[in-house]
């Protein structure tokens, strides 16, 4: 996989510090930060927590709370002994000397965790005039979730934790204005779409949601009253909460990671929103470019008991098996007429292996788990345990009718990537790409688009 998809940045680097430990029952680690040009600050680091494992109940993570000049900036949830690259936001820093304080948050960390090992820490500022400054200036802060039914006030240290964030930009209706939209990837969602449908319809069990949108004028200033957020039941509401500088304060307030604009949770996540989604890519592109997110995703399924017991029949049942058993693919298609309402036409991916005639279908037994949307769409196909890329003989596409057949025809034009997860739950090299134009209609309901 390639490096994280970051905008072309020209930040002013202020601090570069190597290996240190943030330890339980020890004084906070303090790092001087000399800012030479005021701007929005980001912190890059590699983080590991020996003795923790996101797949093991009671050993999920260590949490480091990050403050600047005694101003609480963000929590960092760290899991596993393998260092992972993380990028967090610190808010605006002015010219001069500041102090970064890293605190082992004992009450938020698994009891077995004793330290977080941080390496190659770098603080950078993005000043006005940098194209990235405006994106970082309006990025929201997300407070944690504290639903009583789902755990204690620190529940995002063990479930549905925010992993990465990004932004999209688009022209606003007013000429010269720009709309900034911010999105987050969570490790899972405890409510909303069920797990098998997530794998079939979205190609993952992580949760990806837009959370906040704001319009800025030609001078880079917020248009008053323009900002909205994704509220419970996926409603779009106008933001009426508090700001920290120009950063809207939001809180994860539902089991499927929708937002509220009143905050009261003790945990806080200020992820870097510097990455962006290239045109024509599925949202899972950001996960592909941060492959460690697949490992966290899979381990949460294991710990929460959402993985069915292995057997010879598991590839044919709709329940989710070990996530290393799946082909992860992105399909590109267009439907030639309206495709909403109670009746619509979807597409399912099929895989036939070299040693048999069975076609394994992404939607399993439920037509509503086929792919309805025409954006580049991720999906998965469950395969027998131990399947390798060399075992895949054919990939096919299938027209799936939901409700009454509307007669809609579908043009399938690309498979943009296809990979399996390795033993470590990380994506292996993509081996599957295809471009063409296959028409699926009432007369031709399926077609093979790739052969080994």
C-alpha positions as MATLAB code, in Angstrom:
seq = 'XXXXXXXXXXXXXXXXXXXXXXXXXXXXXXXXXXXXXXXXXXXXXXXXXXXXXXXXXXXXXXXXXXXXXXXXXXXXXXXXXXXXXXXXXXXXXXXXXXXXXXXXXXXXXXXXXXXXXXXXXXXXXXXXXXXXXXXXXXXXXXXXXXXXXXXXXXXXXXXXXXXXXXXXXXXXXXXXXXXXXXXXXXXXXXXXXXXXXXXXXXXXXXXXXXXXXXXXXXXXXXXXXXXXXXXXXXXXXXXXXXXXXXXXXXXXXXXXXXXXXXXXXXXXXXXXXXXXXXXXXXXXXXXXXXXXXXXXXXXXXXXXXXXXXXXXXXXXXXXXXXXXXXXXXXXXXXXXXXXXXXXXXXXXXXXXXXXXXXXXXXXXXXXXXXXXXXXXXXXXXXXXXXXXXXXXXXXXXXXXXXXXXXXXXXXXXXXXXXXXXXXXXXXXXXXXXXXXXXXXXXXXXXXXXXXX';
ca = [
       0.000    0.000    0.000;
       1.152    3.557   -0.630;
       1.863    6.223    1.971;
      -0.982    8.165    3.603;
      -2.802   10.469    1.191;
      -1.732   13.882    2.456;
      -2.184   17.201    0.722;
       0.983   18.786   -0.658;
       2.131   20.473    2.529;
       4.755   23.093    3.276;
       4.562   23.176    7.052;
       7.012   24.887    9.360;
       8.569   22.116   11.441;
       9.070   23.168   15.041;
      10.037   20.100   17.081;
      11.572   16.741   16.276;
      12.068   14.373   19.209;
      12.934   10.688   19.183;
      12.122    7.732   21.438;
      10.540    8.156   24.876;
       7.983    6.400   27.082;
       4.842    7.708   28.724;
       4.425    5.451   31.758;
       1.750    4.593   34.296;
       2.422    6.079   37.777;
       5.248    8.217   36.368;
       5.475   11.963   35.823;
       4.111   13.314   32.560;
       6.520   13.632   29.661;
       7.085   17.268   28.781;
       8.447   18.373   25.420;
       9.370   21.989   24.627;
       7.935   23.250   21.348;
       9.432   26.332   19.716;
       7.015   27.843   17.183;
       8.653   30.155   14.673;
       5.526   30.955   12.692;
       2.002   31.013   14.118;
      -0.533   28.622   12.654;
      -2.532   25.451   13.053;
      -0.341   22.731   14.557;
      -0.143   19.011   13.838;
       1.789   16.341   15.689;
       3.194   13.302   13.848;
       4.479   10.307   15.773;
       4.810    6.555   15.854;
       3.051    4.977   18.824;
       3.001    1.520   20.419;
       1.716    0.098   23.708;
       3.503   -3.135   24.717;
       1.218   -5.652   26.375;
      -1.986   -4.349   24.784;
      -4.031   -6.059   22.104;
      -7.228   -4.671   20.559;
      -8.479   -8.246   20.160;
      -8.287   -9.057   23.892;
     -10.924   -7.882   26.374;
      -9.276   -6.069   29.248;
      -6.066   -5.441   27.312;
      -7.346   -3.185   24.530;
      -5.233   -0.048   24.741;
      -3.222    2.547   26.549;
      -4.450    6.123   26.317;
      -2.173    9.150   26.205;
      -3.762   12.544   26.844;
      -1.986   15.337   24.976;
      -1.973   18.934   26.225;
      -0.265   22.110   25.040;
       0.497   24.736   27.700;
      -1.909   22.829   29.991;
      -4.670   23.110   27.374;
      -6.151   19.650   26.751;
      -5.855   18.976   23.023;
      -6.565   15.313   22.283;
      -6.463   11.730   23.441;
      -4.398    9.134   21.602;
      -5.636    5.537   21.867;
      -2.624    3.240   21.381;
      -2.930   -0.518   20.865;
      -0.371   -3.212   20.185;
       3.401   -3.538   20.339;
       3.838   -2.695   16.653;
       4.399    1.069   16.189;
       1.691    2.789   14.143;
       2.016    6.181   12.507;
      -0.525    8.680   13.828;
      -1.183   12.330   13.023;
      -3.138   14.509   15.460;
      -4.143   18.168   15.628;
      -3.181   20.556   18.409;
      -5.074   23.686   17.379;
      -3.550   27.105   16.876;
      -0.078   27.827   18.288;
       1.480   31.283   18.286;
       5.120   32.232   17.823;
       7.203   31.416   20.869;
       7.962   28.639   23.344;
       5.209   26.154   24.224;
       5.163   22.991   26.276;
       3.718   19.733   25.013;
       2.602   17.483   27.882;
       1.955   13.769   27.432;
       0.032   12.088   30.248;
      -0.631    8.359   30.732;
      -4.381    8.382   31.299;
      -4.660    5.541   33.806;
      -8.434    5.660   34.184;
      -8.866    5.382   30.412;
      -6.272    2.674   29.810;
      -6.534   -1.110   30.110;
      -5.413   -2.336   33.520;
      -2.633   -4.453   31.985;
      -1.114   -1.521   30.103;
       1.925    0.094   31.653;
       3.276    2.457   29.011;
       3.034    3.948   25.572;
       6.209    4.126   23.505;
       6.337    7.188   21.273;
       8.960    7.723   18.598;
       9.881   10.226   15.891;
       7.602   12.911   17.287;
       7.344   15.987   15.084;
       5.256   19.117   15.596;
       4.576   21.302   12.557;
       2.573   24.477   12.038;
       0.592   25.530    8.975;
       0.422   29.296    8.718;
      -2.079   31.518    6.891;
      -1.080   31.445    3.254;
      -0.578   27.693    3.270;
      -3.392   26.007    1.318;
      -3.735   23.532    4.197;
      -4.236   26.241    6.813;
      -7.906   26.831    6.022;
      -8.684   23.094    6.175;
      -7.030   22.751    9.586;
      -8.494   26.026   10.897;
     -12.084   24.761   10.692;
     -11.548   21.088   11.525;
     -13.941   19.982   14.290;
     -12.984   18.427   17.615;
     -14.840   15.178   18.356;
     -15.580   14.317   21.980;
     -16.065   10.673   22.928;
     -19.217    8.681   23.457;
     -20.693    7.965   26.896;
     -23.909    6.039   26.271;
     -24.687    4.174   29.502;
     -25.772    1.052   27.622;
     -22.389    0.741   25.912;
     -19.919    1.196   28.745;
     -18.268    3.811   30.912;
     -17.486    7.408   29.893;
     -14.195    6.170   28.416;
     -15.815    3.655   26.079;
     -13.974    4.925   22.986;
     -10.796    3.520   24.509;
     -12.215    0.040   23.883;
     -14.894    0.260   21.187;
     -15.765    2.333   18.109;
     -12.617    4.376   18.517;
     -11.892    7.165   15.990;
      -8.969    6.102   13.799;
      -8.403    8.624   11.004;
     -10.057   11.742    9.597;
     -10.014   13.638    6.331;
     -11.603   16.522    4.460;
     -13.255   17.157    1.111;
     -13.540   20.511   -0.637;
     -16.168   21.590   -3.169;
     -17.346   24.877   -4.669;
     -20.250   26.382   -2.730;
     -23.328   27.833   -4.400;
     -21.986   31.362   -3.937;
     -19.199   32.067   -6.468;
     -15.796   32.185   -4.797;
     -17.009   30.326   -1.712;
     -15.855   26.829   -0.722;
     -17.532   24.063    1.255;
     -15.309   22.017    3.558;
     -16.637   18.645    4.705;
     -14.937   16.546    7.384;
     -15.214   12.771    7.807;
     -14.011   10.181   10.321;
     -13.282    6.449   10.246;
     -14.241    4.604   13.450;
     -13.063    1.084   14.262;
     -16.688   -0.200   14.192;
     -20.243    0.863   14.906;
     -22.110   -0.717   17.821;
     -25.459    0.188   16.241;
     -26.817    0.808   12.760;
     -26.043   -1.564    9.885;
     -25.508   -5.168   10.987;
     -22.085   -6.723   10.573;
     -22.748   -9.042    7.586;
     -24.420   -6.197    5.689;
     -21.458   -3.918    6.426;
     -19.100   -6.404    4.798;
     -21.328   -6.943    1.770;
     -22.532   -3.381    1.140;
     -19.528   -1.387    2.334;
     -16.567   -3.766    2.204;
     -15.583   -3.297    5.847;
     -16.849   -3.396    9.420;
     -15.366   -0.043   10.312;
     -17.708    2.955   10.244;
     -17.137    5.918    7.912;
     -19.266    9.028    8.330;
     -19.139   12.682    7.385;
     -19.465   14.656   10.614;
     -19.233   18.396    9.888;
     -19.471   20.800    6.966;
     -18.841   24.532    6.730;
     -18.867   27.183    3.999;
     -16.015   29.689    3.833;
     -15.950   32.860    1.766;
     -13.340   34.115   -0.678;
     -11.301   35.511    2.237;
     -11.268   32.174    4.047;
     -13.763   33.204    6.748;
     -16.659   31.089    7.937;
     -20.026   32.087    6.489;
     -22.094   32.638    9.620;
     -24.754   29.993   10.095;
     -23.487   27.808    7.255;
     -22.031   24.981    9.293;
     -23.932   21.716    9.640;
     -23.301   18.314   11.197;
     -24.599   14.769   10.829;
     -27.007   14.343   13.730;
     -28.789   11.239   15.087;
     -30.783    9.323   12.453;
     -28.378   10.734    9.850;
     -30.144   14.091    9.835;
     -28.294   17.202    8.721;
     -28.699   19.965   11.326;
     -27.255   23.443   11.682;
     -24.489   23.633   14.262;
     -25.435   25.708   17.311;
     -22.791   24.528   19.773;
     -19.528   25.962   21.048;
     -16.313   26.701   19.207;
     -12.732   26.506   20.380;
     -11.197   29.197   18.250;
     -12.652   28.253   14.871;
     -13.015   24.562   15.739;
     -16.580   23.336   16.277;
     -16.961   21.034   19.301;
     -18.994   17.901   18.559;
     -19.679   14.690   20.466;
     -20.311   11.150   19.293;
     -23.742   10.573   20.817;
     -25.253    7.478   19.156;
     -24.266    3.841   18.865;
     -23.705    4.344   15.125;
     -21.437    7.370   15.574;
     -23.683   10.282   14.712;
     -22.952   13.676   16.248;
     -24.499   16.062   18.768;
     -23.418   19.690   19.231;
     -23.492   19.555   23.061;
     -20.382   17.994   24.602;
     -19.943   16.413   28.034;
     -17.690   13.367   27.532;
     -14.245   13.320   29.196;
     -12.477   11.909   26.123;
     -11.547   14.089   23.193;
     -10.273   13.276   19.713;
      -8.633   15.904   17.540;
      -7.465   13.870   14.552;
      -5.599   15.474   11.694;
      -7.963   16.243    8.816;
      -5.116   16.990    6.410;
      -5.674   13.903    4.207;
      -8.170   14.228    1.396;
      -9.983   11.815   -0.893;
      -8.861   11.902   -4.545;
     -11.602   12.195   -7.135;
     -13.007    8.887   -8.299;
     -11.901    6.913   -5.254;
     -14.049    5.027   -2.757;
     -13.976    6.330    0.811;
     -12.110    3.174    1.810;
      -9.108    4.614   -0.049;
      -8.177    6.365    3.196;
      -8.165    3.012    5.004;
      -6.132    1.435    2.199;
      -3.531    4.145    2.691;
      -3.533    3.569    6.437;
      -3.503   -0.255    6.301;
      -3.195   -0.636   10.080;
      -6.882    0.362   10.286;
      -7.857   -3.024    8.835;
      -6.076   -4.766   11.698;
      -7.891   -2.703   14.329;
     -11.183   -3.303   12.514;
     -10.700   -7.081   12.447;
      -9.530   -7.335   16.047;
     -12.587   -5.499   17.320;
     -14.793   -8.075   15.592;
     -12.875  -10.881   17.296;
     -13.083   -9.334   20.767;
     -16.775   -8.538   20.477;
     -17.632  -12.094   19.398;
     -18.965  -11.066   15.989;
     -16.979  -13.733   14.110;
     -18.642  -17.100   13.514;
     -16.862  -20.308   14.485;
     -14.834  -21.777   11.605;
     -16.301  -24.706    9.683;
     -16.518  -25.987    6.143;
     -19.862  -24.206    5.765;
     -18.775  -20.706    6.806;
     -18.227  -19.354    3.256;
     -21.884  -20.074    2.437;
     -23.490  -18.575    5.543;
     -24.218  -14.851    5.855;
     -22.538  -14.514    9.264;
     -19.098  -12.898    9.183;
     -16.186  -15.293    9.424;
     -12.515  -14.491   10.046;
     -11.954  -11.325    8.041;
      -8.860  -12.826    6.479;
     -11.256  -15.066    4.482;
     -12.534  -12.232    2.267;
     -11.673  -10.658   -1.049;
     -11.812   -6.860   -0.561;
     -12.721   -5.158   -3.834;
     -13.896   -1.778   -5.141;
     -16.469   -1.785   -7.939;
     -17.303    1.074  -10.276;
     -20.691    1.092  -12.005;
     -23.473    3.333  -13.270;
     -27.220    2.670  -13.358;
     -29.120    4.030  -16.359;
     -32.188    5.233  -14.452;
     -33.332    6.277  -10.992;
     -32.391    3.586   -8.494;
     -34.025    4.505   -5.201;
     -37.195    3.629   -3.345;
     -38.522    0.215   -2.312;
     -37.595   -1.389   -5.634;
     -34.135   -1.047   -7.128;
     -31.399   -2.973   -8.931;
     -28.086   -3.779   -7.283;
     -24.892   -5.524   -8.281;
     -23.162   -8.377   -6.506;
     -19.594   -9.577   -6.981;
     -18.943  -13.272   -7.530;
     -15.771  -15.322   -7.158;
     -15.108  -18.827   -8.492;
     -12.039  -20.699   -7.303;
      -9.801  -22.891   -9.450;
     -10.844  -26.042   -7.588;
     -14.620  -25.839   -7.953;
     -17.745  -24.553   -9.645;
     -19.277  -22.703   -6.688;
     -19.663  -18.958   -7.247;
     -19.282  -17.148   -3.930;
     -21.436  -13.995   -3.943;
     -20.827  -10.795   -2.012;
     -24.469  -10.357   -1.018;
     -24.865  -13.937    0.265;
     -28.608  -14.598    0.638;
     -29.985  -11.076    0.960;
     -30.638   -8.994   -2.200;
     -30.611   -5.787   -0.128;
     -26.937   -6.459    0.622;
     -26.038   -5.944   -3.038;
     -24.419   -2.673   -4.107;
     -27.003    0.016   -4.843;
     -24.915    3.206   -5.026;
     -23.078    4.271   -8.165;
     -20.109    5.881   -6.444;
     -16.984    3.699   -6.478;
     -18.172    1.139   -3.943;
     -16.244   -1.278   -1.734;
     -17.560   -4.772   -1.132;
     -16.248   -8.134    0.063;
     -16.694  -11.733   -1.032;
     -16.401  -14.425    1.622;
     -14.156  -17.340    0.590;
     -13.008  -20.605    2.202;
     -10.350  -20.220    4.887;
      -6.830  -20.315    3.485;
      -7.768  -19.006    0.029;
      -4.905  -17.205   -1.698;
      -4.888  -14.890   -4.684;
      -3.652  -17.772   -6.848;
      -6.757  -19.779   -5.934;
      -9.118  -17.262   -7.572;
     -10.027  -18.292  -11.109;
     -12.788  -15.828  -12.041;
     -14.495  -12.688  -10.814;
     -18.017  -12.013  -12.037;
     -20.740   -9.383  -11.619;
     -24.426  -10.135  -11.091;
     -27.572   -8.029  -11.449;
     -29.674   -8.321   -8.274;
     -33.333   -7.252   -8.150;
     -34.747   -5.811   -4.940;
     -38.534   -5.711   -4.844;
     -40.103   -5.404   -8.309;
     -37.755   -5.384  -11.279;
     -37.617   -1.755  -12.438;
     -35.902   -2.731  -15.681;
     -32.852   -0.619  -14.810;
     -29.709   -1.594  -16.656;
     -26.278   -1.311  -15.058;
     -22.924   -0.595  -16.704;
     -20.029   -2.125  -14.757;
     -16.871   -0.294  -15.795;
     -14.062   -1.105  -13.348;
     -12.662   -3.099  -10.484;
     -10.297   -0.587   -8.925;
      -8.533   -2.907   -6.482;
      -8.820   -6.340   -4.952;
      -6.785   -7.781   -2.086;
      -6.839  -10.304    0.742;
      -5.708   -9.716    4.313;
      -2.516  -11.399    5.454;
      -1.968  -13.377    8.637;
      -1.392  -10.048   10.421;
      -4.785   -8.744    9.212;
      -3.060   -6.168    7.013;
      -3.943   -5.769    3.322;
      -1.766   -7.713    0.937;
      -0.779   -6.322   -2.440;
      -3.762   -5.690   -4.713;
      -3.827   -8.294   -7.493;
      -7.161   -7.463   -9.110;
      -7.885   -4.567  -11.455;
     -10.118   -4.452  -14.506;
     -11.506   -1.782  -16.835;
     -14.198   -2.205  -19.463;
     -17.935   -1.802  -19.971;
     -20.208   -4.738  -19.199;
     -23.966   -4.220  -19.477;
     -26.202   -6.045  -17.000;
     -29.916   -5.996  -17.841;
     -32.941   -8.289  -17.845;
     -31.461  -10.327  -20.691;
     -27.908  -10.538  -19.343;
     -27.966  -10.798  -15.585;
     -24.357  -11.863  -15.001;
     -20.952  -11.747  -16.657;
     -17.397  -12.811  -15.933;
     -15.169   -9.740  -16.039;
     -11.807  -11.156  -14.893;
     -10.080  -14.489  -15.396;
      -6.728  -15.680  -14.184;
];
